Amino acid sequence: RNRTIRHNENQIAEFQLKIDRLMPDQQKLERSIDAREVDIKQLRDEMNRVEDAVFKDFCAIIGVPNIRHYEERELRAQQDRARRRMEFENTIHKLDNQLECEKSQDTEGMYTLK
């Protein structure tokens, strides 16, 4: 039992050394990621400014603050149209099935009356 405890303690010590050796690399990578995120945000902001300048007149005509607002609104509208189209197609399919069922029952009734 003591042997197992010593073995586990040795493994813990080895893992701690590995962690200590890797920590500077992890911190360096985290700083690099943070710097990239700042760069990405700056580029995105600049891209938004350019888009706003390009689409300024269009946005004023349609009454939206910026092109991203318009695109978001249009995307929601498109998704809503797609959802309603699917609901409509499902309703048509259900009605077609009901009609076929009614037709088959009428046909069966004709044979039993004779």
C-alpha positions in Angstrom: 0.0 0.0 0.0 2.8 2.4 0.9 4.5 1.4 -2.4 1.4 2.4 -4.3 1.2 5.7 -2.5 4.8 6.5 -3.2 4.3 5.5 -6.9 1.3 7.8 -7.1 3.2 10.6 -5.4 6.0 10.2 -7.9 3.6 10.3 -10.8 2.0 13.4 -9.4 5.5 15.0 -9.0 6.3 14.1 -12.7 3.0 15.5 -13.9 3.6 18.7 -11.9 7.1 19.1 -13.5 5.5 18.7 -17.0 2.9 21.2 -16.2 5.5 23.7 -14.9 7.5 23.2 -18.1 4.5 23.7 -20.4 3.0 26.7 -18.5 5.2 29.3 -20.2 4.2 27.9 -23.7 0.6 28.0 -22.7 0.8 31.6 -21.5 2.7 32.6 -24.7 -0.1 30.9 -26.8 -2.8 32.6 -24.8 -1.1 36.0 -25.3 -0.9 35.3 -29.0 -4.6 34.3 -29.2 -5.5 37.5 -27.3 -3.5 39.6 -29.7 -5.1 37.8 -32.7 -8.6 38.5 -31.3 -7.7 42.2 -31.0 -6.5 42.2 -34.6 -9.6 40.5 -35.8 -11.9 42.9 -33.9 -10.0 45.9 -35.4 -10.3 44.4 -38.9 -14.0 43.7 -38.4 -14.5 47.2 -37.2 -12.7 48.6 -40.2 -14.7 46.4 -42.5 -17.9 47.6 -40.9 -16.8 51.2 -41.4 -16.1 50.6 -45.1 -19.4 48.8 -45.6 -21.2 51.6 -43.8 -19.6 54.1 -46.2 -20.4 52.1 -49.3 -24.0 51.4 -48.3 -24.7 54.7 -46.6 -27.1 56.0 -49.3 -28.9 52.6 -49.7 -29.4 52.4 -45.9 -30.8 55.9 -45.7 -33.3 55.1 -48.5 -34.6 52.0 -46.9 -34.4 53.4 -43.4 -31.9 51.1 -41.6 -28.9 52.2 -39.5 -26.4 50.0 -41.4 -26.2 47.2 -43.9 -25.7 44.5 -41.2 -29.1 45.5 -39.8 -30.6 45.1 -43.2 -28.9 41.8 -43.9 -30.1 40.5 -40.5 -33.7 41.7 -41.1 -33.6 40.0 -44.6 -32.2 36.8 -43.2 -35.0 36.6 -40.6 -37.6 37.4 -43.3 -36.1 34.7 -45.5 -36.1 32.1 -42.7 -39.7 33.1 -41.8 -40.8 32.6 -45.5 -39.0 29.2 -45.6 -40.7 28.1 -42.4 -44.2 29.2 -43.6 -43.6 27.5 -47.0 -42.7 24.3 -45.2 -45.8 24.6 -43.0 -47.9 25.2 -46.1 -46.4 22.2 -47.9 -47.0 20.0 -44.8 -50.6 21.1 -44.8 -51.0 20.3 -48.5 -49.4 16.9 -47.9 -51.8 16.1 -45.0 -54.8 17.2 -47.1 -53.7 15.1 -50.0 -53.4 12.1 -47.6 -56.8 12.7 -46.2 -58.3 13.1 -49.7 -56.7 9.8 -50.8 -58.1 8.1 -47.7 -61.6 9.5 -48.4 -61.4 8.3 -52.0 -60.3 4.8 -51.0 -63.2 4.6 -48.5 -65.7 5.8 -51.1 -64.4 3.2 -53.5 -64.7 0.4 -50.9 -68.2 1.6 -50.1 -69.2 1.3 -53.8 -68.3 -2.4 -53.8 -70.1 -3.3 -50.7 -73.4 -1.7 -51.8 -73.8 -3.9 -54.9 
